C-alpha cells in the first residue's frame, strides 16, 4: 500500500519542472526588453513572448493564469516539504 502513496518531493519536482521553462522565458524576455528599450531598440517580439504569444502558438488567454497557478503550487508544495512531520 505504501507504493501508491504520492511522494511529495516527486510532485514538487514535476510541478516545478513544468513551470520552470515558461517562468524563465517570462523573466528573460522582460529583463532583456527593459535593457533594450532605453537603447532605442524596438524588440516588440520580446513583449509577445513575455505575454505568451510564441508566433504559431498563442497562449496569451491563459498563459499568465498558468504561470500564477504553477507558481502558487510550487511555493505551497515547497513550504510543505520544509514542515516537520508531527
C-alpha positions as CSV (number, residue, x, y, z in Angstrom):
1,X,0.0,0.0,0.0
2,X,3.0,2.3,0.6
3,X,3.8,2.2,-3.2
4,X,0.7,4.1,-4.1
5,X,1.2,6.9,-1.6
6,X,2.3,10.0,-3.6
7,X,5.7,11.3,-2.8
8,X,5.6,15.0,-2.0
9,X,9.1,15.5,-3.4
10,X,8.2,13.9,-6.7
11,X,5.1,16.0,-7.1
12,X,7.0,19.2,-6.2
13,X,9.7,18.3,-8.8
14,X,7.2,17.7,-11.6
15,X,5.3,20.9,-11.0
16,X,8.5,22.9,-10.7
17,X,9.9,21.3,-13.9
18,X,6.7,22.1,-15.8
19,X,6.6,25.7,-14.7
20,X,10.3,26.4,-14.9
21,X,10.6,26.9,-18.7
22,X,7.7,29.4,-19.0
23,X,8.8,31.3,-16.0
24,X,12.3,31.5,-17.4
25,X,11.0,32.8,-20.7
26,X,8.9,35.4,-19.0
27,X,11.8,36.6,-16.8
28,X,14.4,36.7,-19.6
29,X,12.1,38.4,-22.1
30,X,11.0,41.1,-19.7
31,X,14.6,41.7,-18.5
32,X,16.1,41.9,-22.0
33,X,13.3,44.1,-23.2
34,X,13.8,46.5,-20.3
35,X,17.5,46.7,-21.1
36,X,17.0,47.3,-24.9
37,X,14.2,49.9,-24.6
38,X,16.5,52.7,-23.3
39,X,18.9,52.0,-26.1
40,X,16.2,52.6,-28.7
41,X,16.0,49.0,-29.8
42,X,12.4,48.1,-30.7
43,X,12.1,44.4,-29.8
44,X,8.3,44.1,-29.6
45,X,8.6,40.3,-30.2
46,X,10.1,40.1,-26.7
47,X,6.8,41.5,-25.2
48,X,4.9,39.0,-27.2
49,X,7.0,36.2,-25.7
50,X,6.6,37.8,-22.3
51,X,2.8,37.5,-22.6
52,X,2.7,34.0,-24.1
53,X,2.4,34.7,-27.8
54,X,5.0,32.5,-29.5
55,X,4.1,33.1,-33.1
56,X,2.4,29.9,-34.2
57,X,1.3,29.1,-30.7
58,X,-0.7,31.8,-29.0
59,X,-1.1,31.1,-25.3
60,X,-2.0,34.6,-24.2
61,X,-5.5,33.9,-22.9
62,X,-4.3,31.5,-20.2
63,X,-0.5,32.0,-20.0
64,X,-0.5,34.3,-17.0
65,X,-3.1,32.2,-15.3
66,X,-0.9,29.1,-15.8
67,X,2.2,30.9,-14.5
68,X,0.3,32.1,-11.4
69,X,-1.2,28.8,-10.5
70,X,2.0,26.9,-11.2
71,X,4.0,29.4,-9.0
72,X,1.5,29.1,-6.2
73,X,1.5,25.3,-6.3
74,X,5.3,25.3,-6.4
75,X,5.6,27.6,-3.3
76,X,2.9,25.7,-1.3
77,X,4.5,22.3,-2.1
78,X,8.0,23.7,-1.3
79,X,6.8,25.1,2.1
80,X,5.1,21.8,2.9
81,X,8.3,20.0,2.3
82,X,10.0,22.2,4.8
83,X,7.4,21.5,7.5
84,X,8.4,18.8,10.0
85,X,6.2,15.8,10.4
86,X,4.3,15.6,13.7
